[in-house]
Amino acid sequence: MMTIDWSACAEVECVPGKVGGKPVVKGTRVPADAILIDEEMGATPEETHESFPTVSVESILKIRAYAHSHSPQLQS
């Protein structure tokens, strides 16, 4: 998995003691990378939302877009 600097993504937070301080979707314990792994496996945003119901489809789309714009491996 590629390394992404999530610090400028409004949908992601790093909280010491929460999931080991790893980047998670704001207000959840869902790792931001899990959203991208689902995408790599071919899941639609709606399917990802079914897997992680605490993350809205809107947040999933924003996280995917941020990752694509901040990772050379994901840019089309």
N, C-alpha and C positions, 0 to 999 in steps of 0.2 A: 504494500500500500504506500502511496506517495505521502510525503509530509507537506501539510498545508499550514500556513500561518493563519490561524482563525481569529487573531486578535482584532481585526477590523470588521468581522462579521457580526452584525447585530443579533443574529439568531443563535449565536453560540457563546458560551461562557466557560471559564475555567475557575472552579471554586476549590480552594485547598480543602482536602478531606472528602470531597464529593467525587466518587469514582477515581480516586487517587489523583485528583487535580487535572485529569485529562479533559480535553474539550468535549463538552456535552451540549445538547440542544437546550437553550435557555429554559429554565423552569422544570427540567426533567433530569433523569439520570441516563438518558439515551446518548451514547457516544456519537459525536458528529460523523465519525468515520463509518458508523453503521448505516447511515443514510446513503453514503457513497457505495458501500459494499452492496447494498440492495440494488442500487442503480446498475452496478457492474454485472450483477446477476440477472438483469433484465426486468426488474420490478418497475412497474409504473408508480408514480407518486401515490396513487390511490392504494396500490398494494402495499407500499411501504407504510402508509398510514394504518392499514389494517394490522401490520406487524407491530407498529409502534403507535397505538391509538392516542398517546399523550402528545404526539407531534402532529400538527395540522398539515394538510396538504400544502397550504400556502408556505409554511415554514420549510417543508421539504423542498419545494421549488426554489425558494430563496437560497437554501444551503447548497443545493446542486448548482445553481447559477454562480454563487460565490466561488465554489470549488473549481468550476470550469474556468472562471476568469483569473484564478490565482494559482493554477497548477499547469505548467507546460504540458504535462502528460495528458490532461483532460481537454485541452483546447482543441477545437475542431478546425 
